[in-house]
Amino acid sequence: MISGPEEHKPLVVKEEVVEENHFLVWDHIILAEEYPFRATCMYCQAGFQIRGGTSAVLRHLKTHHWKIIDFSDLLPTTRRPKIKAEIESDENDEACSSYMESIIRLLPPSEVSEKLPARESGDEVAPEYQIEQESDQNGKEELNDIRKQLGIIEETIVEDVGVRPTQQAESQCTEKAVKKRKRKSDTSPEKGKSEKAAILKEAHLNNLLITDDETKKLFHESLKATIAREAAMTEYYRMKTKKIELEMERFEPVMMSFLYFLQLVNNWPQMIMLSWNNLINTPQKALEIRAYGNRSYQWNTVDDIQSTISVFLSVCHEVENSKDLRFSWEIYKNQDYLDRSITTPNCSIVVPMSTKIDYRAILKITKKSKILFETDQNIKKPSLYWLAALGDSFSSGQGNPDKPIGNGTEAEWLDETCHRSKKSFPYLAFAKNSAKTPTAFTFLSCSGASVENGILSNNGQIHQLEMIMKKAHSIPNSLILTIGGNDIGFTDILANFQNGKSFGVSIDMRFFYVSHQLDRVAAKLAELSIQKVILVTYYDITRNEHGIVDSSCGLLGKISQRNLQYAERQILQKLNSLLLRKASKYGWLTVNCSDIFRNHGLCSKHSLIRSRSESLLLQGNEYGSFHPNAEAHQLISQRISALL
């Protein structure tokens, strides 16, 4: 049976007519060389499979390009006779027709060109060709698109014109295609598989949903194989890239060696000149000149402050002394004024330098008139740490002479008048600090001193310190202070107790007076801008090795237990509490000695207090009684050193 447009009558088409129609198609397509049995439209680049004929191409040309191509003389195409099974299934033709044919039937010819999709999504375009074109742009999305178009998802989206066939129609078309293929296929299993693949491909090309389980399983396996093949190729290229990188790493040292050798060859004239120059002139090395100062200075009076200090200049850490070497030093004041010139075989010299002037040194080391080394640098004079001590007999070291009395000789002191001792905790802290850094020490503590008589009096300790500061043009880094013991009259109170007398003055008035004196000292130290003040609290002489107030020994035996407990609680403890409050008020540091003497009073088996007999034995008088011994001063100095 022959069918055609309504305006033509049915007729039998000759073979040459069919060929003429086909010849018309060949004039408007381009064969793809890289893809066999595939062609591309000349006007919109749509792709087609031409293995089974060119009817799809002709339909595409009629549908999309009917305004460009003249189809007026074209005879209607023939359709092959339908077999009986196909005639019986005519009722499914409408559902099985391509969606493009459905669109053409729905739209009048005048509206086809306006309603059809854009050129890049043309009719009858092979889906797998679209996939190959889009894979370069979509990257990793290609795999998802393949799964989607192979029917792994529940629905296949028809993107050509936005028309989605119903699932029922898709199912019917798939079953019909399977029946047609089964009638033509061979009964062999291998050929059956290939036929099923062709059926699935045909269903996919017609945007149909796969419903045959066996066919779907076959192509799921095909898809898995494709994915595995892609993974294998990816791994292959990754290993190949890694191999190339390893080869480059092995090649890099060889390449660097070659370039180095090439550089040597290109610069051999310069190398010869450099070697010759080194043979003639020995290269000179810049040395570091180190400056050292005296480790300790005693600044107890204005006369002790010298305008110059002795500085050791040395390069011994780099060059050793030798009878063949000569060290020529030139010392300049204020960079350009030659102060002195010294040539010596020694690697160090001692130079007096002013504390107010900058110096520069030039050193040349020669051997047989040939200069081996030469350096020129500014001299950085060593920094000096200044420690000062003010206070009474507690900080002066009373009871601990530097050298005890001997046969016909008196005890020796650092200062005879004030009984200052090298065994006192301020001096011990100074000695320890000077071992680390050059240190100047101003030791003004004096036995019997009080605030009114000795510290703030005319020519008192603070006045002397102020004069030294003006001469040195500097401020002490730290100041050790003991104050308040003689102001409260603690020794007088104990003497009155021994004689059975009372305090004489109200205890509250005594503490009011001491508080006022502490304020005066704090104000004066603030005027001198001394930033670090270390206040030491007073020691306890009353407790034995058990920590109990004990009046059973020595001079304390003349005092009743009740009076001694009262003196310890109402005078010593209150005085230390007052000192701690004032230190907190004025920002002073404190060294609390309470725990040092808690079990080491005068009557303790391990006493840290000088007895009357010890004082007579060491210094020939009783003035050292009731004062800390050398061991106690050592313990206190350790706590002070930790604060410097």
SEKE-251253 format. One record per residue (C-alpha): x, y, z; residue number from 0; residue in one letter. Coordinates in steps of 0.05 Angstrom, whole numbers. Layout:
<sites>
<site <X,Y,Z>,NUM,'A'>
...
</sites>
This chain:
<sites>
<site <0,0,0>,0,'M'>
<site <23,70,-18>,1,'I'>
<site <9,132,24>,2,'S'>
<site <26,206,15>,3,'G'>
<site <0,276,28>,4,'P'>
<site <-75,287,19>,5,'E'>
<site <-66,329,-44>,6,'E'>
<site <-35,270,-83>,7,'H'>
<site <-71,209,-107>,8,'K'>
<site <-45,140,-88>,9,'P'>
<site <2,112,-140>,10,'L'>
<site <57,61,-146>,11,'V'>
<site <125,95,-141>,12,'V'>
<site <179,68,-187>,13,'K'>
<site <248,53,-162>,14,'E'>
<site <278,112,-199>,15,'E'>
<site <230,159,-163>,16,'V'>
<site <254,135,-97>,17,'V'>
<site <326,144,-118>,18,'E'>
<site <310,214,-142>,19,'E'>
<site <283,231,-74>,20,'N'>
<site <345,202,-43>,21,'H'>
<site <389,241,-90>,22,'F'>
<site <356,304,-64>,23,'L'>
<site <377,285,7>,24,'V'>
<site <449,274,-12>,25,'W'>
<site <454,346,-38>,26,'D'>
<site <439,374,31>,27,'H'>
<site <481,331,79>,28,'I'>
<site <555,322,93>,29,'I'>
<site <585,254,109>,30,'L'>
<site <625,250,174>,31,'A'>
<site <692,219,158>,32,'E'>
<site <709,200,230>,33,'E'>
<site <640,166,241>,34,'Y'>
<site <619,113,191>,35,'P'>
<site <545,113,168>,36,'F'>
<site <535,183,197>,37,'R'>
<site <519,249,165>,38,'A'>
<site <509,321,185>,39,'T'>
<site <458,371,159>,40,'C'>
<site <489,427,119>,41,'M'>
<site <445,480,151>,42,'Y'>
<site <441,463,225>,43,'C'>
<site <495,412,239>,44,'Q'>
<site <445,360,262>,45,'A'>
<site <472,288,261>,46,'G'>
<site <438,227,231>,47,'F'>
<site <449,152,225>,48,'Q'>
<site <444,134,150>,49,'I'>
<site <457,59,156>,50,'R'>
<site <383,43,147>,51,'G'>
<site <366,98,97>,52,'G'>
<site <356,172,91>,53,'T'>
<site <283,179,108>,54,'S'>
<site <300,212,174>,55,'A'>
<site <344,262,138>,56,'V'>
<site <289,277,88>,57,'L'>
<site <239,287,143>,58,'R'>
<site <287,334,178>,59,'H'>
<site <297,375,115>,60,'L'>
<site <222,380,104>,61,'K'>
<site <209,399,176>,62,'T'>
<site <265,449,189>,63,'H'>
<site <288,475,122>,64,'H'>
<site <225,474,79>,65,'W'>
<site <233,549,67>,66,'K'>
<site <304,538,39>,67,'I'>
<site <294,475,-3>,68,'I'>
<site <243,471,-59>,69,'D'>
<site <202,408,-49>,70,'F'>
<site <149,427,-101>,71,'S'>
<site <172,376,-154>,72,'D'>
<site <185,321,-104>,73,'L'>
<site <141,261,-112>,74,'L'>
<site <112,227,-52>,75,'P'>
<site <155,174,-21>,76,'T'>
<site <134,102,-19>,77,'T'>
<site <123,60,42>,78,'R'>
<site <138,-13,43>,79,'R'>
<site <78,-60,49>,80,'P'>
<site <60,-78,119>,81,'K'>
<site <62,-149,141>,82,'I'>
<site <2,-180,174>,83,'K'>
<site <29,-170,245>,84,'A'>
<site <40,-97,232>,85,'E'>
<site <-29,-87,203>,86,'I'>
<site <-58,-119,265>,87,'E'>
<site <-20,-70,308>,88,'S'>
<site <-42,-8,271>,89,'D'>
<site <-79,15,332>,90,'E'>
<site <-11,28,365>,91,'N'>
<site <17,69,307>,92,'D'>
<site <-4,135,338>,93,'E'>
<site <30,119,403>,94,'A'>
<site <93,91,369>,95,'C'>
<site <103,148,320>,96,'S'>
<site <161,194,335>,97,'S'>
<site <145,255,376>,98,'Y'>
<site <167,299,317>,99,'M'>
<site <114,269,273>,100,'E'>
<site <64,282,329>,101,'S'>
<site <85,355,329>,102,'I'>
<site <79,361,254>,103,'I'>
<site <8,333,256>,104,'R'>
<site <-11,381,312>,105,'L'>
<site <17,445,280>,106,'L'>
<site <-3,474,212>,107,'P'>
<site <54,480,161>,108,'P'>
<site <57,555,167>,109,'S'>
<site <75,551,241>,110,'E'>
<site <125,494,239>,111,'V'>
<site <187,537,229>,112,'S'>
<site <167,583,285>,113,'E'>
<site <149,530,337>,114,'K'>
<site <206,481,325>,115,'L'>
<site <268,483,371>,116,'P'>
<site <333,519,356>,117,'A'>
<site <383,493,305>,118,'R'>
<site <430,461,356>,119,'E'>
<site <376,413,381>,120,'S'>
<site <349,391,312>,121,'G'>
<site <304,333,297>,122,'D'>
<site <329,262,287>,123,'E'>
<site <396,280,318>,124,'V'>
<site <432,218,340>,125,'A'>
<site <435,220,417>,126,'P'>
<site <502,187,422>,127,'E'>
<site <530,239,374>,128,'Y'>
<site <503,294,419>,129,'Q'>
<site <537,260,478>,130,'I'>
<site <604,260,443>,131,'E'>
<site <597,334,425>,132,'Q'>
<site <577,354,496>,133,'E'>
<site <628,311,534>,134,'S'>
<site <684,360,523>,135,'D'>
<site <643,415,557>,136,'Q'>
<site <608,376,611>,137,'N'>
<site <669,340,640>,138,'G'>
<site <648,295,697>,139,'K'>
<site <573,305,681>,140,'E'>
<site <581,260,618>,141,'E'>
<site <573,195,658>,142,'L'>
<site <509,219,690>,143,'N'>
<site <481,239,622>,144,'D'>
<site <497,170,593>,145,'I'>
<site <461,136,650>,146,'R'>
<site <402,182,642>,147,'K'>
<site <396,170,567>,148,'Q'>
<site <406,95,572>,149,'L'>
<site <342,90,614>,150,'G'>
<site <373,76,683>,151,'I'>
<site <329,130,713>,152,'I'>
<site <255,120,715>,153,'E'>
<site <239,171,659>,154,'E'>
<site <275,193,596>,155,'T'>
<site <271,268,587>,156,'I'>
<site <256,289,516>,157,'V'>
<site <292,355,507>,158,'E'>
<site <279,367,433>,159,'D'>
<site <213,404,438>,160,'V'>
<site <194,394,510>,161,'G'>
<site <142,338,496>,162,'V'>
<site <146,279,543>,163,'R'>
<site <110,214,520>,164,'P'>
<site <69,180,572>,165,'T'>
<site <98,118,605>,166,'Q'>
<site <42,75,576>,167,'Q'>
<site <58,97,505>,168,'A'>
<site <132,85,516>,169,'E'>
<site <119,16,543>,170,'S'>
<site <75,-2,483>,171,'Q'>
<site <127,23,433>,172,'C'>
<site <182,-16,467>,173,'T'>
<site <142,-80,467>,174,'E'>
<site <126,-70,393>,175,'K'>
<site <198,-59,375>,176,'A'>
<site <218,-122,414>,177,'V'>
<site <166,-164,377>,178,'K'>
<site <190,-139,309>,179,'K'>
<site <262,-155,325>,180,'R'>
<site <245,-224,352>,181,'K'>
<site <212,-244,287>,182,'R'>
<site <274,-225,248>,183,'K'>
<site <328,-249,297>,184,'S'>
<site <365,-314,298>,185,'D'>
<site <353,-364,352>,186,'T'>
<site <427,-368,373>,187,'S'>
<site <443,-337,442>,188,'P'>
<site <500,-293,418>,189,'E'>
<site <461,-265,361>,190,'K'>
<site <401,-255,407>,191,'G'>
<site <444,-212,453>,192,'K'>
<site <467,-168,395>,193,'S'>
<site <394,-162,371>,194,'E'>
<site <373,-141,441>,195,'K'>
<site <427,-89,442>,196,'A'>
<site <402,-63,375>,197,'A'>
<site <330,-62,403>,198,'I'>
<site <353,-22,464>,199,'L'>
<site <391,25,419>,200,'K'>
<site <331,35,375>,201,'E'>
<site <287,47,436>,202,'A'>
<site <337,97,462>,203,'H'>
<site <342,133,396>,204,'L'>
<site <266,140,397>,205,'N'>
<site <269,167,469>,206,'N'>
<site <232,106,496>,207,'L'>
<site <235,75,566>,208,'L'>
<site <266,5,571>,209,'I'>
<site <219,-45,603>,210,'T'>
<site <249,-112,582>,211,'D'>
<site <287,-136,644>,212,'D'>
<site <336,-180,606>,213,'E'>
<site <353,-125,557>,214,'T'>
<site <361,-75,613>,215,'K'>
<site <408,-123,650>,216,'K'>
<site <450,-132,588>,217,'L'>
<site <461,-57,580>,218,'F'>
<site <472,-46,654>,219,'H'>
<site <530,-94,647>,220,'E'>
<site <553,-57,585>,221,'S'>
<site <551,8,624>,222,'L'>
<site <591,-22,681>,223,'K'>
<site <643,-46,632>,224,'A'>
<site <647,23,602>,225,'T'>
<site <656,55,671>,226,'I'>
<site <710,4,689>,227,'A'>
<site <746,17,623>,228,'R'>
<site <745,92,637>,229,'E'>
<site <772,81,707>,230,'A'>
<site <827,37,680>,231,'A'>
<site <847,90,629>,232,'M'>
<site <847,143,684>,233,'T'>
<site <892,100,728>,234,'E'>
<site <937,86,668>,235,'Y'>
<site <948,160,654>,236,'Y'>
<site <958,175,728>,237,'R'>
<site <1012,123,734>,238,'M'>
<site <1044,147,669>,239,'K'>
<site <1045,219,696>,240,'T'>
<site <1075,196,761>,241,'K'>
<site <1129,157,724>,242,'K'>
<site <1146,220,684>,243,'I'>
<site <1151,260,749>,244,'E'>
<site <1198,209,780>,245,'L'>
<site <1242,210,718>,246,'E'>
<site <1245,286,722>,247,'M'>
<site <1266,282,795>,248,'E'>
<site <1322,235,777>,249,'R'>
<site <1342,278,719>,250,'F'>
<site <1343,344,759>,251,'E'>
<site <1409,332,797>,252,'P'>
<site <1443,312,732>,253,'V'>
<site <1417,374,699>,254,'M'>
<site <1440,419,756>,255,'M'>
<site <1509,387,755>,256,'S'>
<site <1513,399,681>,257,'F'>
<site <1493,472,688>,258,'L'>
<site <1544,481,744>,259,'Y'>
<site <1598,452,701>,260,'F'>
<site <1577,496,643>,261,'L'>
<site <1580,557,689>,262,'Q'>
<site <1651,538,709>,263,'L'>
<site <1672,531,637>,264,'V'>
<site <1642,598,618>,265,'N'>
<site <1676,634,677>,266,'N'>
<site <1744,601,678>,267,'W'>
<site <1782,667,664>,268,'P'>
<site <1751,699,726>,269,'Q'>
<site <1769,637,767>,270,'M'>
<site <1841,641,747>,271,'I'>
<site <1845,715,765>,272,'M'>
<site <1812,703,832>,273,'L'>
<site <1859,646,849>,274,'S'>
<site <1919,689,830>,275,'W'>
<site <1894,747,872>,276,'N'>
<site <1885,701,933>,277,'N'>
<site <1957,677,925>,278,'L'>
<site <1983,748,925>,279,'I'>
<site <1937,781,976>,280,'N'>
<site <1913,740,1035>,281,'T'>
<site <1839,753,1046>,282,'P'>
<site <1823,796,1107>,283,'Q'>
<site <1772,775,1158>,284,'K'>
<site <1728,822,1198>,285,'A'>
<site <1735,807,1272>,286,'L'>
<site <1689,823,1330>,287,'E'>
<site <1719,865,1385>,288,'I'>
<site <1688,848,1452>,289,'R'>
<site <1687,898,1509>,290,'A'>
<site <1688,877,1582>,291,'Y'>
<site <1684,920,1644>,292,'G'>
<site <1705,910,1716>,293,'N'>
<site <1658,862,1750>,294,'R'>
<site <1644,905,1811>,295,'S'>
<site <1648,976,1836>,296,'Y'>
<site <1640,1006,1906>,297,'Q'>
<site <1603,1072,1903>,298,'W'>
<site <1595,1091,1976>,299,'N'>
<site <1618,1163,1969>,300,'T'>
<site <1620,1216,1915>,301,'V'>
<site <1695,1207,1909>,302,'D'>
<site <1684,1134,1890>,303,'D'>
<site <1650,1154,1826>,304,'I'>
<site <1704,1158,1773>,305,'Q'>
<site <1697,1196,1708>,306,'S'>
<site <1730,1137,1672>,307,'T'>
<site <1723,1063,1676>,308,'I'>
<site <1771,1008,1655>,309,'S'>
<site <1748,970,1594>,310,'V'>
<site <1779,906,1568>,311,'F'>
<site <1781,901,1492>,312,'L'>
<site <1793,832,1465>,313,'S'>
<site <1793,788,1402>,314,'V'>
<site <1822,728,1439>,315,'C'>
<site <1758,689,1424>,316,'H'>
<site <1778,689,1350>,317,'E'>
<site <1854,697,1347>,318,'V'>
<site <1904,668,1396>,319,'E'>
<site <1968,702,1417>,320,'N'>
<site <2030,686,1376>,321,'S'>
<site <2101,711,1375>,322,'K'>
<site <2095,723,1300>,323,'D'>
<site <2031,765,1305>,324,'L'>
<site <2025,838,1322>,325,'R'>
<site <1960,871,1345>,326,'F'>
<site <1956,945,1327>,327,'S'>
<site <1901,982,1364>,328,'W'>
<site <1876,1053,1350>,329,'E'>
<site <1825,1081,1399>,330,'I'>
<site <1784,1141,1376>,331,'Y'>
<site <1741,1188,1419>,332,'K'>
<site <1675,1211,1389>,333,'N'>
<site <1690,1171,1325>,334,'Q'>
<site <1746,1213,1296>,335,'D'>
<site <1793,1238,1351>,336,'Y'>
<site <1853,1191,1361>,337,'L'>
<site <1859,1180,1436>,338,'D'>
<site <1914,1128,1436>,339,'R'>
<site <1951,1078,1392>,340,'S'>
<site <1979,1013,1419>,341,'I'>
<site <2017,956,1386>,342,'T'>
<site <2024,892,1427>,343,'T'>
<site <2032,817,1417>,344,'P'>
<site <1972,806,1462>,345,'N'>
<site <1901,795,1435>,346,'C'>
<site <1871,841,1489>,347,'S'>
<site <1885,908,1521>,348,'I'>
<site <1857,950,1579>,349,'V'>
<site <1835,1020,1561>,350,'V'>
<site <1808,1074,1609>,351,'P'>
<site <1744,1103,1579>,352,'M'>
<site <1699,1159,1599>,353,'S'>
<site <1628,1141,1617>,354,'T'>
<site <1603,1201,1577>,355,'K'>
<site <1640,1192,1511>,356,'I'>
<site <1631,1144,1453>,357,'D'>
<site <1692,1105,1428>,358,'Y'>
<site <1713,1071,1364>,359,'R'>
<site <1769,1020,1355>,360,'A'>
<site <1810,1000,1294>,361,'I'>
<site <1850,935,1299>,362,'L'>
<site <1900,908,1249>,363,'K'>
<site <1932,840,1258>,364,'I'>
<site <1996,832,1219>,365,'T'>
<site <2047,778,1207>,366,'K'>
<site <2115,800,1179>,367,'K'>
<site <2084,866,1157>,368,'S'>
<site <2029,831,1120>,369,'K'>
<site <1958,847,1143>,370,'I'>
<site <1920,784,1160>,371,'L'>
<site <1859,813,1192>,372,'F'>
<site <1829,883,1200>,373,'E'>
<site <1767,909,1234>,374,'T'>
<site <1736,976,1251>,375,'D'>
<site <1677,980,1299>,376,'Q'>
<site <1645,1023,1352>,377,'N'>
<site <1658,1002,1423>,378,'I'>
<site <1596,985,1463>,379,'K'>
<site <1615,997,1535>,380,'K'>
<site <1588,944,1582>,381,'P'>
<site <1524,963,1618>,382,'S'>
<site <1527,971,1693>,383,'L'>
<site <1476,946,1744>,384,'Y'>
<site <1470,992,1805>,385,'W'>
<site <1448,964,1872>,386,'L'>
<site <1439,1006,1935>,387,'A'>
<site <1423,988,2007>,388,'A'>
<site <1394,1034,2062>,389,'L'>
<site <1373,1018,2132>,390,'G'>
<site <1393,999,2203>,391,'D'>
<site <1436,946,2237>,392,'S'>
<site <1392,890,2208>,393,'F'>
<site <1417,904,2137>,394,'S'>
<site <1487,929,2156>,395,'S'>
<site <1506,860,2182>,396,'G'>
<site <1516,876,2256>,397,'Q'>
<site <1542,815,2295>,398,'G'>
<site <1581,788,2234>,399,'N'>
<site <1648,823,2226>,400,'P'>
<site <1689,808,2163>,401,'D'>
<site <1745,784,2208>,402,'K'>
<site <1733,767,2282>,403,'P'>
<site <1777,793,2337>,404,'I'>
<site <1843,757,2348>,405,'G'>
<site <1901,759,2395>,406,'N'>
<site <1908,833,2406>,407,'G'>
<site <1872,852,2342>,408,'T'>
<site <1803,882,2335>,409,'E'>
<site <1748,857,2290>,410,'A'>
<site <1751,882,2218>,411,'E'>
<site <1690,911,2182>,412,'W'>
<site <1675,937,2113>,413,'L'>
<site <1658,1001,2150>,414,'D'>
<site <1680,1007,2222>,415,'E'>
<site <1633,1063,2243>,416,'T'>
<site <1568,1031,2217>,417,'C'>
<site <1591,959,2226>,418,'H'>
<site <1577,942,2154>,419,'R'>
<site <1597,871,2138>,420,'S'>
<site <1613,832,2075>,421,'K'>
<site <1571,776,2107>,422,'K'>
<site <1508,818,2106>,423,'S'>
<site <1452,799,2058>,424,'F'>
<site <1457,864,2016>,425,'P'>
<site <1531,852,2004>,426,'Y'>
<site <1520,778,1989>,427,'L'>
<site <1466,796,1938>,428,'A'>
<site <1514,846,1905>,429,'F'>
<site <1570,794,1900>,430,'A'>
<site <1524,743,1868>,431,'K'>
<site <1497,794,1818>,432,'N'>
<site <1567,819,1798>,433,'S'>
<site <1585,748,1779>,434,'A'>
<site <1533,753,1723>,435,'K'>
<site <1540,826,1703>,436,'T'>
<site <1582,887,1721>,437,'P'>
<site <1551,916,1784>,438,'T'>
<site <1561,979,1825>,439,'A'>
<site <1543,976,1899>,440,'F'>
<site <1524,1033,1944>,441,'T'>
<site <1523,1006,2016>,442,'F'>
<site <1497,1059,2064>,443,'L'>
<site <1461,1018,2118>,444,'S'>
<site <1486,1035,2188>,445,'C'>
<site <1476,1005,2257>,446,'S'>
<site <1430,1046,2302>,447,'G'>
<site <1400,1086,2244>,448,'A'>
<site <1327,1108,2246>,449,'S'>
<site <1287,1150,2198>,450,'V'>
<site <1296,1214,2238>,451,'E'>
<site <1369,1200,2256>,452,'N'>
<site <1407,1167,2200>,453,'G'>
<site <1361,1161,2139>,454,'I'>
<site <1327,1228,2128>,455,'L'>
<site <1373,1270,2173>,456,'S'>
<site <1422,1321,2145>,457,'N'>
<site <1477,1283,2109>,458,'N'>
<site <1436,1220,2121>,459,'G'>
<site <1435,1159,2078>,460,'Q'>
<site <1384,1185,2027>,461,'I'>
<site <1422,1251,2021>,462,'H'>
<site <1487,1213,2008>,463,'Q'>
<site <1452,1170,1955>,464,'L'>
<site <1425,1231,1921>,465,'E'>
<site <1495,1262,1916>,466,'M'>
<site <1523,1198,1886>,467,'I'>
<site <1466,1195,1835>,468,'M'>
<site <1482,1266,1812>,469,'K'>
<site <1555,1249,1803>,470,'K'>
<site <1541,1184,1767>,471,'A'>
<site <1485,1214,1725>,472,'H'>
<site <1445,1151,1738>,473,'S'>
<site <1392,1119,1782>,474,'I'>
<site <1400,1055,1822>,475,'P'>
<site <1367,995,1789>,476,'N'>
<site <1347,966,1857>,477,'S'>
<site <1346,991,1929>,478,'L'>
<site <1345,945,1990>,479,'I'>
<site <1311,976,2051>,480,'L'>
<site <1304,957,2125>,481,'T'>
<site <1267,1009,2166>,482,'I'>
<site <1223,1015,2228>,483,'G'>
<site <1258,972,2280>,484,'G'>
<site <1295,1028,2315>,485,'N'>
<site <1235,1075,2303>,486,'D'>
<site <1188,1029,2342>,487,'I'>
<site <1242,1020,2396>,488,'G'>
<site <1239,944,2399>,489,'F'>
<site <1308,938,2433>,490,'T'>
<site <1288,990,2485>,491,'D'>
<site <1224,953,2499>,492,'I'>
<site <1262,888,2512>,493,'L'>
<site <1311,925,2557>,494,'A'>
<site <1253,954,2597>,495,'N'>
<site <1223,885,2605>,496,'F'>
<site <1290,859,2631>,497,'Q'>
<site <1292,914,2683>,498,'N'>
<site <1218,905,2701>,499,'G'>
<site <1197,971,2671>,500,'K'>
<site <1137,989,2626>,501,'S'>
<site <1138,1014,2554>,502,'F'>
<site <1142,1086,2576>,503,'G'>
<site <1102,1110,2515>,504,'V'>
<site <1036,1084,2491>,505,'S'>
<site <1045,1028,2439>,506,'I'>
<site <992,1060,2394>,507,'D'>
<site <1031,1126,2392>,508,'M'>
<site <1094,1088,2372>,509,'R'>
<site <1060,1056,2313>,510,'F'>
<site <1029,1122,2292>,511,'F'>
<site <1098,1152,2291>,512,'Y'>
<site <1129,1095,2251>,513,'V'>
<site <1073,1099,2199>,514,'S'>
<site <1087,1173,2189>,515,'H'>
<site <1162,1161,2182>,516,'Q'>
<site <1151,1108,2130>,517,'L'>
<site <1109,1157,2089>,518,'D'>
<site <1165,1208,2092>,519,'R'>
<site <1216,1158,2066>,520,'V'>
<site <1169,1135,2010>,521,'A'>
<site <1159,1207,1987>,522,'A'>
<site <1234,1220,1984>,523,'K'>
<site <1248,1156,1945>,524,'L'>
<site <1193,1176,1896>,525,'A'>
<site <1229,1243,1885>,526,'E'>
<site <1292,1205,1866>,527,'L'>
<site <1252,1163,1815>,528,'S'>
<site <1277,1097,1844>,529,'I'>
<site <1231,1046,1812>,530,'Q'>
<site <1249,981,1848>,531,'K'>
<site <1250,982,1925>,532,'V'>
<site <1258,916,1962>,533,'I'>
<site <1232,921,2034>,534,'L'>
<site <1255,866,2083>,535,'V'>
<site <1210,850,2143>,536,'T'>
<site <1240,839,2212>,537,'Y'>
<site <1262,773,2244>,538,'Y'>
<site <1232,738,2304>,539,'D'>
<site <1280,722,2362>,540,'I'>
<site <1228,693,2410>,541,'T'>
<site <1212,623,2384>,542,'R'>
<site <1248,557,2397>,543,'N'>
<site <1255,497,2351>,544,'E'>
<site <1182,479,2364>,545,'H'>
<site <1157,547,2343>,546,'G'>
<site <1137,567,2413>,547,'I'>
<site <1155,633,2447>,548,'V'>
<site <1211,614,2496>,549,'D'>
<site <1242,659,2549>,550,'S'>
<site <1285,606,2583>,551,'S'>
<site <1354,624,2555>,552,'C'>
<site <1407,679,2555>,553,'G'>
<site <1385,750,2561>,554,'L'>
<site <1313,729,2549>,555,'L'>
<site <1315,692,2615>,556,'G'>
<site <1307,759,2650>,557,'K'>
<site <1240,772,2614>,558,'I'>
<site <1177,738,2637>,559,'S'>
<site <1143,690,2589>,560,'Q'>
<site <1080,734,2589>,561,'R'>
<site <1118,798,2572>,562,'N'>
<site <1157,763,2517>,563,'L'>
<site <1093,736,2485>,564,'Q'>
<site <1063,805,2489>,565,'Y'>
<site <1124,836,2456>,566,'A'>
<site <1123,785,2400>,567,'E'>
<site <1049,791,2386>,568,'R'>
<site <1035,865,2399>,569,'Q'>
<site <1100,895,2372>,570,'I'>
<site <1137,849,2323>,571,'L'>
<site <1077,821,2287>,572,'Q'>
<site <1042,889,2283>,573,'K'>
<site <1106,922,2258>,574,'L'>
<site <1113,871,2201>,575,'N'>
<site <1040,879,2183>,576,'S'>
<site <1049,954,2179>,577,'L'>
<site <1110,946,2134>,578,'L'>
<site <1073,900,2087>,579,'L'>
<site <1014,949,2081>,580,'R'>
<site <1061,1007,2065>,581,'K'>
<site <1098,965,2014>,582,'A'>
<site <1033,948,1980>,583,'S'>
<site <1012,1021,1981>,584,'K'>
<site <1076,1047,1948>,585,'Y'>
<site <1089,989,1901>,586,'G'>
<site <1150,962,1936>,587,'W'>
<site <1174,890,1933>,588,'L'>
<site <1179,852,1999>,589,'T'>
<site <1220,796,2028>,590,'V'>
<site <1183,765,2087>,591,'N'>
<site <1230,732,2137>,592,'C'>
<site <1178,704,2184>,593,'S'>
<site <1185,632,2161>,594,'D'>
<site <1261,634,2163>,595,'I'>
<site <1262,649,2238>,596,'F'>
<site <1198,613,2259>,597,'R'>
<site <1235,555,2291>,598,'N'>
<site <1304,587,2298>,599,'H'>
<site <1298,639,2353>,600,'G'>
<site <1349,653,2407>,601,'L'>
<site <1329,592,2450>,602,'C'>
<site <1325,544,2391>,603,'S'>
<site <1374,486,2385>,604,'K'>
<site <1388,511,2315>,605,'H'>
<site <1388,585,2328>,606,'S'>
<site <1398,638,2274>,607,'L'>
<site <1405,694,2326>,608,'I'>
<site <1470,718,2356>,609,'R'>
<site <1474,709,2431>,610,'S'>
<site <1510,755,2479>,611,'R'>
<site <1568,707,2486>,612,'S'>
<site <1576,699,2411>,613,'E'>
<site <1577,775,2402>,614,'S'>
<site <1632,782,2454>,615,'L'>
<site <1672,726,2421>,616,'L'>
<site <1667,753,2350>,617,'L'>
<site <1670,829,2357>,618,'Q'>
<site <1689,841,2430>,619,'G'>
<site <1624,875,2452>,620,'N'>
<site <1550,862,2462>,621,'E'>
<site <1525,902,2403>,622,'Y'>
<site <1518,841,2361>,623,'G'>
<site <1468,808,2409>,624,'S'>
<site <1397,795,2383>,625,'F'>
<site <1419,802,2309>,626,'H'>
<site <1417,749,2254>,627,'P'>
<site <1480,707,2245>,628,'N'>
<site <1517,695,2179>,629,'A'>
<site <1473,635,2161>,630,'E'>
<site <1410,676,2167>,631,'A'>
<site <1440,731,2122>,632,'H'>
<site <1456,679,2070>,633,'Q'>
<site <1384,654,2068>,634,'L'>
<site <1356,724,2062>,635,'I'>
<site <1405,743,2006>,636,'S'>
<site <1380,685,1964>,637,'Q'>
<site <1310,713,1965>,638,'R'>
<site <1335,782,1947>,639,'I'>
<site <1377,757,1889>,640,'S'>
<site <1315,725,1860>,641,'A'>
<site <1284,795,1856>,642,'L'>
<site <1343,830,1823>,643,'L'>
</sites>
